[in-house]
Amino acid sequence: MQKQSLLNTLLASRGDAQAARARLSAAKARADELEPWLRAFTSRADTYDVDAAVNGPLAGLPVGIKDLIDTRDMPTAYGSPVYRGHQPSADARIVESIRQAGGVIFGKTVTTEFAWREPGPTVNPWNRLHTPGGSSSGSAAAVAAGIVPLALGTQTVGSVIRPAAYCGVVGYKPSFGKVSRDGVHPLSGSLDHVGFFAQTVEGVALAHALFVEHRSEVLASLDAWTAWFPVNAPARLGVLRTPFWDRVQLAQKENFDASLERLRAAGAMLVELEYGADMQAMVDAVQVIACVEAHRAIGPIAARHDELVSEHMHTLIAAGAATRAAEYEAAIALQARVRRESKTLLVGCEALVTLSAPGEAPAGLSDTGDGIFCAPWSLTGSPAVTVPSGRTANGLPLAFQVVGEFGADLRTLQIAAWVESQLQAQWPASSVSARYPEVASA
């Protein structure tokens, strides 16, 4: 089932406060229905002011905001009991931009503690016995469940791409630094990205137009959008299986190969690559940078509130404290080199295609999953988009990741939109409880 164009929805309702109120009312009803078991939100607004918002390009669109990102009118706890009830005095820069564009902040979505590994209460919308992934757990789940059409997340290792993959939605991590992190609690300043979730690539591309390229005029009409965002086949894609292929579940391998065959049949030239950088070294560098910079950012908080900080975070901080300066400097140097050489490493391909995760979302809620297929692109800061590519026999989503040259975000999104059109692995969010009735039980 093809999902409705978000741009068409916005164009049809621009300037129409009644339509915006109806959309927000539907979002609230959907959240009221699902939140008793989904638990995607930490807080929601009581009322929404749409009269001025509807004149903006987002026309009063309800947006979910990860609880790592400051909001002046809702508590922001960063996923930690240390900050329970904390009320920022100002919006994060990206939240301010969303409001200026006519977006309405619907609620704050669950994050793991300081965007690291201690899970929150959110469950996977397709099976409540499985993780939604993390750290942007609530944002991915809220979009997948059809509560909000757009949500913000952050990624340090795999925290946009992985939960999007596990929840069966589109996740987009822009090139590093393309979206301001002012008002976003840091975990690792050299790795942290702000990203977006939507039901389709078009949805995250709208966010890219507004908040990365600041091109609101391309949302003025379908003709303007089509001229700016043509969806056509790439000339050449590099297929990257990575050295971590032994971690991949059989169903994911089969789905990936079937997806490649669809793209090849549609005219894409696919080239199997041996990536020119040491990917294990890249993953190791992510761990070194993350633990050292988490020690700097979270260490003082943990020292003051030892009993309120998880064992996951204490372990990360301790690793950072024990890391030698030379090891950290080498990791930063590797990051600079692979980012600088990102075009060369694509060896003439417009983008790389690879996995988003080793397979379906793991059972249980104590672990948010393996980020091994996301970590290299968090190190390089390259744009990455994940699109749904199928389901396992358990009814859980599988996904396909497109990675571009650093800074080539628009072309990466265009390629991802073409991939999405060929895979056509879409299913309506309204079927969350209908397809899997056991999920909806409290």
C-alpha positions, 0 to 999 in steps of 0.5 A: 500500500502506497502511503499518502504524499506528505507534501500533498497533505501539507499543500492541501491544508496550508492556511486551513486551521480547521484541517490542522486541528483535525489532524492534531485531534487524530494524532491525539486520539491515536496516541491515547489509543496506543500509548498505554502499551507503546509508551513512546512519549515522556510528555505531550502538550495539553493544547496546541496553537495552530492559527499562526502555524498553518501559514508556514510550510509545515501547516501545523504538522504534529512533530515528535521531539526526542527527549534529548532536545530542549523544549521551552514548554515541555519537560526535558529529562535527557532520559535520566532520572537526574533531570526528572522534571527539568524545564529548559528556558529555551527551545533547541535551535532545531525546535525553534526552526520547526516552530518557525516553519509551522510545525506543532510540537506534539510531544517529547519522545522517549530516549535511552539515558543520555542517548546511550544504552540504558533503555526506556519503556518504549516497545516495538510497534509490531511486537511489544516483546521486541525492542524498538531500537535506540536511542531514538526509541520513542521517535521511531515508534511514534512515527511507525505507529502513525501518531506523528508523521515526522519526528526528531532523533539523534545519532551518535553510533546508530540511534536514528538508522537502527530504530528506524530499521527496527520499526519499519520507517524511514530514518535520515541522518544528515551529514555531520554538522548540517543541523544545529545541535544547540540545545541538544544534550551532548554525548559525543561532540565529534559524533552526535548528529540530529536526524529525522524519522518519517513514513517515507523518504519524501517526509525526511526530504521535506525536513532536509529542504527546510532544516538542512538547505533552508529552501522553503520555496521548494515546498510551495507546489508539486512542480517546485518540489519535483524540479528540486527533488527528481527521483531517478535511477543512480548510474552506479551503486557500490554494494558493501557487505562489510567485514561484519557479515557473519553477524547478519541473520539469514532472513536479512541476508536473503532480503538484502540479496532480493533487494539488490536484484530488484534494483538491478532489474530496474536498471541500477549498475551494482558493484560489489566493493571492498571498502578502501578503509579498515572498517573494524578500525573505524568501528573501534575509533567510534568506541574510543571517541564516544567513551572519551567524550562521554567521560567529558560530557556526562562524567561530572553529572555521574560524579554528582549523582552516582546512584541515579546513573546506570551501569551502562553509563558508568561503564562508558565513562570509566572506559573514557577515563582509562583511554590514553590521549594518544589513542583518542588522538589517533581515532580523531585523526582517522575520522578526519581522514576517512571524512576527507576521503569519502568521495574517493572511498566510493570509487566512482559510485554515487552512493553505497548500499548496505544493511541498517542492522543485522536483522530484525529487532531483538527480542526483549527490552534490555538491549536496543540492538547492534549498531555495527552497520551504522557506526562507520557512517557516524564516524565519517559523518556521511549522509545515511538513509534507511528504507523498509525492505521487507519483513521476517516470518515474525512480522518484524521489519527489515531495512536497506541503507543508502550512504552517500558522500559527505555533504551530498545529502540531497543526492543521497536522499534522491537515490534513497527515494528511488530505492524506496520506489523499487522495493515498495516495502510499505505497510500502513501504520493503521495496521499496527494493532490490527495485524498483530492483535497481541501487540495491542493488549495492555 
